[in-house]
Amino acid sequence: MASVSLIRIHNVTPATPTPQPCWKSLSNVDLLASSSFYSSFVHYYMPPQAPQPFEATVAKLKRSLALTLTHYFVFAGRVQAGTDGSPKVNCNDAGIPLRVASTDARFDDWQSLDDCSIEQQLNTQDRFCANSPTLQIQITRFGCGGIALGGALCETVADGYSVSEFFHAWSRIHRGLPITPPLFHAELFQARNPPRVTVPMRDYVAAEKLGYQIVDAASTYRKKIITVSSSGMDALVHEVEAGPFGFGRASSFVALSALIWKSITEARELPNDATTRYMYPVSCRGNKRFKDPPVPMSYFGNAIHLATLPARAGDIKSHHISFAAKLIHNDIAKISGEYIQSAVDWMEIQRRKGLEFAFNVDYYAGRDVNCTTMHTFPIFKTDFGWGQQVHYTLVPEVWFGDGTAFVLPTAKGGRERKVALCMPSGVMERFLGNMLVTKFTSCGSNRSSTGASPGQSNLIQVEASTQDSHASEEGLDEFSTNELIDSVVLIYTLLNSKL
């Protein structure tokens, strides 16, 4: 199996120094999203049509990155305690590590880049981002001339949309094009004075202390990627709209969410009286429904409310998919500007009490589903003038938990989506054999896209992917938590009772 060799690490700072001192506040929404782990992702580019020496590519990339950091100087800073003791970003121009690496592997070593077996080596191997750079970047040259550009984000300072906009801006500056500067204005998510909660807050929980607990990680997790074609999405939406619980026009988000929630709940074989929660993101950017004037699309930071919708597992399992879709559709309709503001105020009340707060979802108990949607992000607009960007993926980590789903755009665009899922092996097998999944694929539940002929028009294409570079050849679509983090995984838990 090919490996990745690190050539050197450059520390890149803003081309124009940031006036000092410079501290940026973090909103309650930032603090809620705070994580001690990096979230990693990779952009893949075909070999440039006009190849140039790799060192020249890296040198130009360094220069454009330094220019971009002049605008996005927060990424060159560090999260530290401010004078009042609360976390803030010290914009001290400490810099971003730019790792330069190479591999003999070629893109065509895999029939699909979803199967890339060295993906975890295309980024920093650091897992914890506390007291570390808020963003780390790696450029890797493949033997075929293709390029992988990886990033590892500390979500305390920014959400996925912000970092996607950063990479998009970087690519435009790299090509000498203008950008829309980011807006740093955490006060947009400021609590009222005094804070008041007018909506029952079901989405979050508070405790005296959130900390780490060592959990036995003897189980084996699997990652799978399903690709929903545009025609497959149309068929899925029609299935929802024509169902017995139809509610009129269904969005692709609602239809796909219902498929994910129902199929995973059935695959888990949960008791009928168990409660399952579906956690989904609601973006506050560009929508007068939540704020008037709306939060600008250029807002830098976390601008996402994560809703946790509870339901009885038996209802999700026994009813038509349109039942789950209607629950999600109606829940979205209830989320208003006052709902979002009450959530911010609720966090402020907990903070003033000296309490910590977190999402009201259990990532590891095998009941809840955590869905993150990124299909509207400008991921495939990130054009550095090299070759065509052909693939993008998030790199799964054990801390993602059981029942995590990421909805991603594809290079084809339109309504086509990729969904990266992570769950225990047994549950994954049942998920792939689920009636809904097989109904929307022409190749059946156990056949990988790597065995499909190029002309097949699958509605949902099931693809296996390995994320552990040390996995055996027989288990390339599995990764063991024992192999990844020395038989244990550190996870957030509520050390005290939920309030």
C-alpha positions as CSV (number, residue, x, y, z in Angstrom):
1,M,0.0,0.0,0.0
2,A,1.3,3.4,-0.9
3,S,2.3,5.9,1.8
4,V,2.6,9.6,2.0
5,S,6.0,11.3,2.7
6,L,6.2,14.6,4.4
7,I,8.7,16.9,2.6
8,R,8.6,20.0,4.8
9,I,6.3,22.3,6.9
10,H,6.1,26.0,6.2
11,N,4.6,28.4,8.7
12,V,2.6,31.0,6.8
13,T,1.6,34.3,8.3
14,P,-0.4,37.2,6.9
15,A,1.4,39.1,4.1
16,T,0.3,42.3,5.9
17,P,0.8,42.1,9.7
18,T,-2.3,42.4,11.8
19,P,-2.2,45.5,14.0
20,Q,-1.6,44.4,17.6
21,P,-3.1,43.8,20.0
22,C,-6.0,42.2,18.3
23,W,-8.5,39.9,20.0
24,K,-11.8,38.6,18.5
25,S,-14.7,37.6,20.7
26,L,-16.4,34.2,20.3
27,S,-20.2,34.0,20.4
28,N,-22.2,31.6,22.4
29,V,-22.8,29.7,19.2
30,D,-19.0,29.4,18.7
31,L,-18.6,28.1,22.2
32,L,-21.3,25.6,21.7
33,A,-19.6,24.3,18.6
34,S,-16.2,24.2,20.4
35,S,-14.4,21.0,20.0
36,S,-11.0,19.6,21.1
37,F,-10.7,17.7,17.8
38,Y,-9.8,18.7,14.3
39,S,-12.3,18.1,11.5
40,S,-10.5,17.2,8.4
41,F,-11.4,17.3,4.7
42,V,-9.6,16.9,1.3
43,H,-10.0,18.5,-2.1
44,Y,-8.7,16.4,-5.1
45,Y,-7.5,18.0,-8.3
46,M,-6.6,16.4,-11.6
47,P,-3.1,16.9,-13.0
48,P,-2.7,20.5,-14.3
49,Q,-3.0,20.8,-18.1
50,A,0.2,22.9,-18.1
51,P,2.4,21.1,-15.5
52,Q,5.0,23.1,-13.6
53,P,7.5,22.0,-11.0
54,F,5.9,21.1,-7.7
55,E,8.1,23.5,-5.8
56,A,6.9,26.4,-8.0
57,T,3.3,25.4,-7.2
58,V,4.0,25.4,-3.5
59,A,5.8,28.7,-3.6
60,K,2.9,30.4,-5.4
61,L,0.5,28.7,-3.0
62,K,2.4,30.1,0.0
63,R,2.3,33.6,-1.4
64,S,-1.5,33.5,-2.1
65,L,-2.1,31.9,1.3
66,A,-0.2,34.8,3.0
67,L,-2.3,37.3,1.0
68,T,-5.5,35.5,2.0
69,L,-4.6,35.5,5.7
70,T,-4.4,39.3,5.5
71,H,-8.2,39.1,5.2
72,Y,-8.7,35.9,7.3
73,F,-6.3,36.8,10.0
74,V,-8.3,35.0,12.6
75,F,-7.1,31.7,11.2
76,A,-3.5,32.8,11.8
77,G,-4.3,33.3,15.5
78,R,-4.8,31.1,18.5
79,V,-7.7,30.5,20.9
80,Q,-6.7,31.7,24.3
81,A,-8.3,33.0,27.5
82,G,-9.0,36.7,27.4
83,T,-8.6,39.1,30.3
84,D,-12.1,38.1,31.6
85,G,-11.2,34.4,31.4
86,S,-13.5,33.5,28.5
87,P,-12.1,32.0,25.3
88,K,-11.2,34.4,22.6
89,V,-9.1,34.4,19.5
90,N,-5.8,36.1,19.9
91,C,-5.1,37.3,16.4
92,N,-1.3,37.4,17.0
93,D,-0.2,36.2,13.5
94,A,1.2,33.0,14.9
95,G,0.5,31.5,11.5
96,I,-0.9,28.4,9.7
97,P,1.2,25.3,9.1
98,L,1.4,24.4,5.4
99,R,2.6,20.8,5.1
100,V,4.1,19.8,1.8
101,A,4.0,16.1,1.0
102,S,4.2,13.6,-1.8
103,T,3.1,10.0,-2.6
104,D,3.7,7.5,-5.4
105,A,0.0,6.7,-5.4
106,R,-2.0,7.6,-8.4
107,F,-5.7,8.6,-8.6
108,D,-6.4,5.6,-10.9
109,D,-5.1,3.2,-8.2
110,W,-8.7,3.4,-7.1
111,Q,-11.8,3.0,-9.2
112,S,-13.3,5.8,-7.1
113,L,-11.5,8.3,-5.0
114,D,-14.1,7.5,-2.3
115,D,-11.9,4.4,-1.9
116,C,-8.7,6.3,-1.4
117,S,-6.8,4.3,1.2
118,I,-4.3,7.0,2.2
119,E,-6.9,9.7,2.9
120,Q,-6.0,10.0,6.5
121,Q,-2.4,10.8,5.5
122,L,-3.4,13.7,3.4
123,N,-3.7,16.0,6.4
124,T,-2.0,16.6,9.7
125,Q,-1.9,13.6,12.0
126,D,-2.7,15.9,15.0
127,R,-6.1,15.0,16.3
128,F,-6.4,17.6,19.1
129,C,-6.6,21.3,18.3
130,A,-6.5,22.7,21.9
131,N,-3.6,25.2,22.1
132,S,-2.8,24.6,18.4
133,P,-3.4,26.3,15.1
134,T,-7.0,26.9,14.3
135,L,-6.4,25.6,10.8
136,Q,-3.8,23.3,9.3
137,I,-3.3,22.7,5.6
138,Q,-1.5,20.1,3.6
139,I,-0.7,19.9,-0.2
140,T,0.2,16.4,-1.5
141,R,1.5,15.6,-5.0
142,F,0.4,12.3,-6.3
143,G,2.5,10.1,-8.7
144,C,0.0,10.9,-11.5
145,G,0.5,14.6,-11.1
146,G,-2.8,15.1,-9.3
147,I,-2.9,17.2,-6.2
148,A,-4.7,16.8,-2.9
149,L,-5.3,19.9,-0.7
150,G,-6.3,18.9,2.8
151,G,-7.5,21.0,5.7
152,A,-7.9,20.4,9.4
153,L,-10.3,22.9,11.1
154,C,-10.8,23.8,14.7
155,E,-14.5,24.4,14.8
156,T,-14.3,26.8,17.8
157,V,-13.6,29.7,15.5
158,A,-15.5,28.8,12.3
159,D,-18.1,26.5,10.9
160,G,-17.8,24.4,7.7
161,Y,-19.3,27.2,5.5
162,S,-16.7,29.7,6.7
163,V,-13.8,27.4,6.0
164,S,-15.3,26.6,2.5
165,E,-15.5,30.4,1.8
166,F,-11.9,30.7,3.0
167,F,-10.6,28.1,0.5
168,H,-12.8,29.7,-2.2
169,A,-11.3,33.1,-1.5
170,W,-7.8,31.7,-1.4
171,S,-8.3,30.1,-4.8
172,R,-9.5,33.4,-6.2
173,I,-6.6,35.4,-4.8
174,H,-4.3,32.6,-6.1
175,R,-5.7,33.4,-9.6
176,G,-5.5,37.2,-9.1
177,L,-9.3,37.7,-8.7
178,P,-11.1,39.9,-6.2
179,I,-12.9,38.5,-3.1
180,T,-15.6,39.5,-0.7
181,P,-13.9,40.0,2.6
182,P,-15.1,38.1,5.6
183,L,-17.2,39.8,8.2
184,F,-16.0,39.3,11.8
185,H,-18.9,40.3,14.0
186,A,-19.7,37.8,16.7
187,E,-22.1,40.4,18.2
188,L,-24.7,39.3,15.6
189,F,-25.2,36.4,17.9
190,Q,-25.2,38.4,21.1
191,A,-27.7,37.6,23.9
192,R,-30.4,40.2,24.9
193,N,-29.9,42.1,28.1
194,P,-31.4,40.7,30.2
195,P,-31.5,37.3,28.3
196,R,-34.9,35.7,28.1
197,V,-36.0,32.4,26.8
198,T,-39.5,32.4,25.3
199,V,-39.3,29.0,23.6
200,P,-38.7,25.7,25.4
201,M,-35.1,24.7,24.7
202,R,-35.0,21.0,23.8
203,D,-31.9,21.2,21.6
204,Y,-29.2,21.7,24.2
205,V,-28.3,20.5,27.7
206,A,-26.2,22.1,30.5
207,A,-24.0,20.7,33.2
208,E,-21.6,21.9,35.8
209,K,-18.7,20.4,33.9
210,L,-18.3,18.8,30.4
211,G,-15.2,16.7,30.2
212,Y,-13.5,13.7,28.8
213,Q,-14.2,10.1,29.7
214,I,-12.2,7.1,28.4
215,V,-14.6,4.7,26.7
216,D,-13.9,1.2,25.6
217,A,-13.8,1.2,21.8
218,A,-13.8,-2.5,21.1
219,S,-16.3,-2.2,18.3
220,T,-15.4,-1.7,14.7
221,Y,-16.9,1.1,12.7
222,R,-17.4,1.4,9.0
223,K,-17.6,4.3,6.7
224,K,-19.7,4.1,3.5
225,I,-20.5,6.6,0.9
226,I,-23.8,6.5,-1.0
227,T,-24.2,8.7,-4.1
228,V,-27.7,9.9,-4.9
229,S,-28.0,10.8,-8.5
230,S,-30.2,13.7,-9.7
231,S,-32.7,11.2,-11.0
232,G,-32.5,9.2,-7.8
233,M,-33.3,12.4,-5.8
234,D,-36.3,13.2,-8.0
235,A,-37.6,9.7,-7.4
236,L,-37.0,10.0,-3.6
237,V,-38.8,13.3,-3.4
238,H,-41.7,11.9,-5.4
239,E,-41.9,8.9,-3.0
240,V,-42.2,11.4,-0.1
241,E,-44.7,13.7,-1.8
242,A,-46.9,10.8,-2.9
243,G,-46.8,9.0,0.5
244,P,-49.7,8.8,3.0
245,F,-48.2,11.5,5.1
246,G,-47.5,13.8,2.2
247,F,-47.5,17.5,3.0
248,G,-47.2,19.1,-0.5
249,R,-43.9,20.0,-2.0
250,A,-40.9,18.3,-0.3
251,S,-37.4,19.6,-0.5
252,S,-34.5,17.3,-1.4
253,F,-33.1,18.0,2.1
254,V,-36.2,16.8,3.8
255,A,-36.6,13.7,1.6
256,L,-32.9,12.7,2.0
257,S,-33.1,13.4,5.7
258,A,-36.1,11.1,6.1
259,L,-34.3,8.4,4.2
260,I,-31.3,8.6,6.4
261,W,-33.2,8.7,9.7
262,K,-35.7,5.9,8.9
263,S,-33.1,3.6,7.3
264,I,-30.6,4.0,10.2
265,T,-33.3,3.5,12.8
266,E,-34.5,0.3,11.1
267,A,-31.0,-0.9,10.8
268,R,-30.4,-0.4,14.5
269,E,-33.4,-2.5,15.4
270,L,-34.3,-0.2,18.2
271,P,-37.1,-1.0,20.6
272,N,-40.4,0.6,19.5
273,D,-40.6,2.7,22.7
274,A,-37.0,4.0,22.4
275,T,-36.5,7.7,21.6
276,T,-34.4,8.6,18.6
277,R,-33.3,12.1,17.8
278,Y,-32.5,13.5,14.4
279,M,-30.0,16.4,14.7
280,Y,-29.9,18.6,11.6
281,P,-28.3,22.1,10.9
282,V,-30.3,25.3,10.3
283,S,-28.1,28.0,8.7
284,C,-28.7,31.5,9.9
285,R,-26.9,33.1,7.0
286,G,-28.8,35.0,4.4
287,N,-32.3,34.4,5.8
288,K,-34.6,37.2,7.0
289,R,-36.7,34.6,8.7
290,F,-34.1,34.3,11.4
291,K,-32.7,37.9,11.5
292,D,-33.7,41.1,9.8
293,P,-31.4,42.3,8.3
294,P,-30.1,38.7,7.7
295,V,-26.7,37.5,8.8
296,P,-24.5,38.1,5.7
297,M,-23.2,35.1,3.7
298,S,-19.7,36.5,4.3
299,Y,-20.1,36.2,8.1
300,F,-17.1,34.4,9.6
301,G,-17.7,32.1,12.5
302,N,-20.4,29.6,13.6
303,A,-23.8,30.6,12.2
304,I,-25.6,27.3,12.6
305,H,-28.3,26.2,14.9
306,L,-28.4,22.5,15.4
307,A,-31.9,21.3,16.0
308,T,-32.6,17.9,17.7
309,L,-35.9,16.4,16.7
310,P,-37.1,13.6,18.9
311,A,-39.5,10.8,17.9
312,R,-40.6,7.3,18.9
313,A,-38.4,4.7,17.1
314,G,-41.4,2.5,16.5
315,D,-43.2,5.4,14.7
316,I,-40.2,6.0,12.5
317,K,-39.8,2.3,11.7
318,S,-43.4,1.4,11.1
319,H,-44.6,4.3,9.0
320,H,-44.0,5.2,5.4
321,I,-40.9,7.4,4.8
322,S,-43.3,10.4,4.4
323,F,-44.0,10.2,8.1
324,A,-40.4,11.0,9.0
325,A,-40.2,13.6,6.3
326,K,-43.3,15.4,7.6
327,L,-41.8,15.5,11.1
328,I,-38.7,17.1,9.7
329,H,-40.6,19.5,7.4
330,N,-42.9,20.7,10.3
331,D,-40.0,21.0,12.7
332,I,-38.1,23.3,10.3
333,A,-41.2,25.4,9.9
334,K,-41.3,26.0,13.7
335,I,-37.8,27.4,13.9
336,S,-38.0,31.2,13.8
337,G,-35.9,34.2,14.7
338,E,-37.2,34.2,18.2
339,Y,-36.4,30.5,18.5
340,I,-32.7,31.2,17.5
341,Q,-32.5,34.2,19.8
342,S,-34.0,32.2,22.7
343,A,-31.3,29.6,22.1
344,V,-28.6,32.2,22.3
345,D,-30.1,33.7,25.4
346,W,-30.4,30.3,27.0
347,M,-26.7,29.7,26.5
348,E,-26.0,33.1,28.0
349,I,-28.0,32.2,31.1
350,Q,-26.1,28.9,31.5
351,R,-22.8,30.7,31.0
352,R,-23.6,33.2,33.7
353,K,-24.5,30.4,36.1
354,G,-21.0,28.9,35.5
355,L,-22.4,26.0,33.5
356,E,-21.2,24.4,30.3
357,F,-23.6,23.5,27.5
358,A,-23.7,21.0,24.7
359,F,-26.0,19.5,22.0
360,N,-28.9,17.3,23.3
361,V,-27.8,14.3,21.4
362,D,-25.8,11.2,22.2
363,Y,-23.2,10.5,19.6
364,Y,-22.3,7.0,20.9
365,A,-25.4,5.3,22.3
366,G,-26.7,4.1,18.9
367,R,-30.1,5.8,19.1
368,D,-29.6,9.3,17.6
369,V,-28.6,10.4,14.1
370,N,-26.3,13.5,13.5
371,C,-26.7,14.8,10.0
372,T,-24.5,17.6,8.7
373,T,-25.4,19.1,5.3
374,M,-22.8,20.8,3.1
375,H,-24.3,20.5,-0.3
376,T,-24.8,24.3,-0.6
377,F,-21.2,25.2,0.3
378,P,-18.9,26.6,-2.5
379,I,-16.7,23.5,-2.4
380,F,-16.4,22.9,-6.1
381,K,-15.8,26.6,-6.8
382,T,-12.4,26.3,-5.2
383,D,-10.3,26.6,-8.4
384,F,-6.6,27.3,-8.1
385,G,-6.1,27.1,-11.9
386,W,-4.5,23.7,-11.7
387,G,-6.5,20.7,-13.0
388,Q,-10.2,20.2,-12.5
389,Q,-11.4,19.5,-9.0
390,V,-12.9,16.0,-9.2
391,H,-13.6,15.0,-5.6
392,Y,-14.1,16.3,-2.1
393,T,-14.5,14.4,1.1
394,L,-14.6,14.7,4.9
395,V,-12.2,12.4,6.6
396,P,-14.1,10.3,9.2
397,E,-12.8,10.0,12.7
398,V,-13.9,7.8,15.5
399,W,-15.1,10.7,17.5
400,F,-17.8,11.4,14.9
401,G,-19.7,8.6,16.7
402,D,-22.4,6.1,15.8
403,G,-24.9,7.3,13.2
404,T,-23.2,10.3,11.7
405,A,-24.1,11.4,8.1
406,F,-22.5,14.1,6.0
407,V,-24.4,15.3,2.9
408,L,-21.9,16.6,0.4
409,P,-22.0,18.1,-3.1
410,T,-20.5,16.4,-6.1
411,A,-18.5,17.6,-9.0
412,K,-21.6,17.0,-11.2
413,G,-23.7,19.5,-9.2
414,G,-27.4,19.8,-9.5
415,R,-29.4,17.6,-7.1
416,E,-26.8,14.9,-7.0
417,R,-25.5,14.3,-3.5
418,K,-22.9,12.1,-1.7
419,V,-23.7,11.0,1.8
420,A,-20.8,9.8,4.0
421,L,-22.0,7.6,6.8
422,C,-20.3,6.2,9.9
423,M,-21.7,3.5,12.1
424,P,-20.8,0.0,13.6
425,S,-20.2,-2.7,11.0
426,G,-23.3,-4.8,11.8
427,V,-25.6,-1.8,11.6
428,M,-24.0,-0.7,8.4
429,E,-24.7,-4.1,6.8
430,R,-28.3,-3.9,7.7
431,F,-28.5,-0.3,6.5
432,L,-27.2,-1.3,3.1
433,G,-29.8,-4.1,2.9
434,N,-32.6,-1.7,4.0
435,M,-35.6,-1.7,1.7
436,L,-35.4,2.0,1.1
437,V,-31.7,1.9,0.1
438,T,-32.2,-1.1,-2.2
439,K,-35.3,0.5,-3.7
440,F,-33.3,3.4,-4.9
441,T,-30.4,1.5,-6.3
442,S,-30.4,-0.7,-9.4
443,C,-27.3,-2.7,-8.2
444,G,-28.6,-4.0,-4.9
445,S,-27.4,-3.4,-1.4
446,N,-24.1,-5.3,-1.3
447,R,-22.7,-4.4,-4.6
448,S,-20.1,-1.7,-4.6
449,S,-19.9,0.9,-7.3
450,T,-16.3,-0.4,-8.0
451,G,-17.9,-3.4,-9.5
452,A,-20.4,-1.5,-11.6
453,S,-20.0,-0.9,-15.3
454,P,-19.5,2.7,-16.4
455,G,-22.8,2.8,-18.2
456,Q,-25.0,1.8,-15.2
457,S,-27.5,4.4,-14.2
458,N,-27.9,3.7,-10.5
459,L,-30.3,5.8,-8.6
460,I,-28.3,5.4,-5.4
461,Q,-24.8,4.1,-5.8
462,V,-23.3,2.3,-2.8
463,E,-19.6,2.8,-2.5
464,A,-17.2,1.3,0.1
465,S,-14.3,3.4,1.4
466,T,-11.4,2.7,3.6
467,Q,-10.2,5.4,6.0
468,D,-7.5,3.4,7.9
469,S,-4.2,3.2,6.0
470,H,-3.2,0.2,8.1
471,A,-6.3,-1.8,7.3
472,S,-6.0,-5.3,5.9
473,E,-6.6,-5.9,2.2
474,E,-9.6,-8.1,3.2
475,G,-11.2,-5.2,5.2
476,L,-10.5,-2.1,3.1
477,D,-13.9,-0.6,3.9
478,E,-13.5,-0.9,7.6
479,F,-11.4,0.8,10.2
480,S,-11.0,-0.3,13.8
481,T,-11.2,2.1,16.6
482,N,-8.5,0.0,18.3
483,E,-6.1,0.7,15.5
484,L,-6.9,4.4,15.4
485,I,-6.6,5.5,19.0
486,D,-4.9,2.8,21.0
487,S,-8.1,0.9,22.0
488,V,-9.7,4.0,23.5
489,V,-11.5,7.0,22.2
490,L,-11.9,10.2,24.2
491,I,-15.4,11.6,23.9
492,Y,-17.4,14.4,25.4
493,T,-19.8,13.3,28.1
494,L,-21.9,15.0,30.7
495,L,-20.1,14.4,34.0
496,N,-23.0,15.7,36.0
497,S,-26.7,15.2,35.6
498,K,-28.4,16.9,32.7
499,L,-30.2,20.1,33.9
